[in-house]
Every structure is written in structure tokens, then in C-alpha cells.
Amino acid sequence: MTRPWLLSLLLLTFPAVLRASTDLAKNKVKVLRKLKPISTSNANVKQCLWFALQEYNKESEDKYVFLVAKVQHAQLQVTDRLEYLIDVKIARSNCRKPLNNNENCVIQENSKLDKKVNCSFLVGALPWNGEFTVMNRECEDA
Ligand SMILES: *[C@@H]1O[C@H](CO)[C@@H](O)[C@H](O)[C@H]1NC(C)=O
């Protein structure tokens, strides 16, 4: 037995689905300025890194706090916010979690606890609002 009503239902819903997906594409945030290298000592880069490391330390299961060892590259693109793409080498410090701000943490060198990780952080920022979001993070042991 055929069910013509089913076919017409499909025909009715298809255009709606298509429309929804094109709307989604339209809502994608426009890139107003493409990724361009900027100085790694830029103040916003530093703030973004500080934020990204805080998130990293919150989420990592390591007993020790990781610190920035070397900022390799920083790039900026502008969308509805500032997006910083930062390549950084981070390293395990001698400070156990949770981090006490009064501690002087140094990177573990030449010990069994020596551990370095290369990370690429994409941090979205509205620095004038103090808003930072880690939009993407890729890390691998270095
Ligand atoms: C980590 O980053 C450094 C500097 O960019 C690079 O020389 C090294 O090959 C990287 N290590 C890994 C495992 O990707």
C-alpha cells in the first residue's frame, strides 16, 4: 500500500531542512581580518595565554601546575571578537596543584619530572570586557 501523505510530508519538510542549514551557514561568524602574525609579547597575547594555561591546569590530571616555557608564534584574526592563535611550549613546574599565588614556581629541568608539551591554543577574547574563551586546543608531548 502506498502512502501518498508520507511523500507529501517529506516534500514539505525537505525545503524547511534545507532552509535551516543555509541559515546556519549564514550565521557563521564572518572573518573581518584574516590570521596575521603578531608579537608574542603583545599584552592581549599574554592575557590569553594566562587564561588558557589556567584552563589547561584545571582540566589536566597532572599533579603539578604547568607553566609557559616558550611562546613560539602568535597570530590574530578578527571576527566578532579577537581570536588569538598561540603556539606555545608549556612545561611541568615544581608546584603542586592547586596553585597558590604566593608560590615561586619554576620549570622542572633535568629531573624525572621534566615534561614539556607543545600546545596550540585558539583563544577568543573581548579583552575590554575581560572575556576570554578557549575555542580550541591541540597539545602533544614535546
Ligand atoms: C614542539 O615545538 C618545537 C618548536 O616549535 C618543535 O621544534 C618540536 O618539533 C615540537 N615537538 C613536537 C613533538 O611536535
The ligand as a Gaussian input file, in Angstrom:
#p B3LYP/6-31G(d) Opt

LIG

0 1
 C       57.475000      21.235000      19.663000
 O       57.719000      22.551000      19.191000
 C       59.043000      22.806000      18.780000
 C       59.136000      24.266000      18.382000
 O       58.131000      24.649000      17.509000
 C       59.407000      21.876000      17.627000
 O       60.753000      22.081000      17.242000
 C       59.209000      20.424000      18.054000
 O       59.445000      19.578000      16.959000
 C       57.808000      20.219000      18.588000
 N       57.671000      18.867000      19.101000
 C       56.691000      18.057000      18.728000
 C       56.677000      16.704000      19.330000
 O       55.834000      18.399000      17.913000

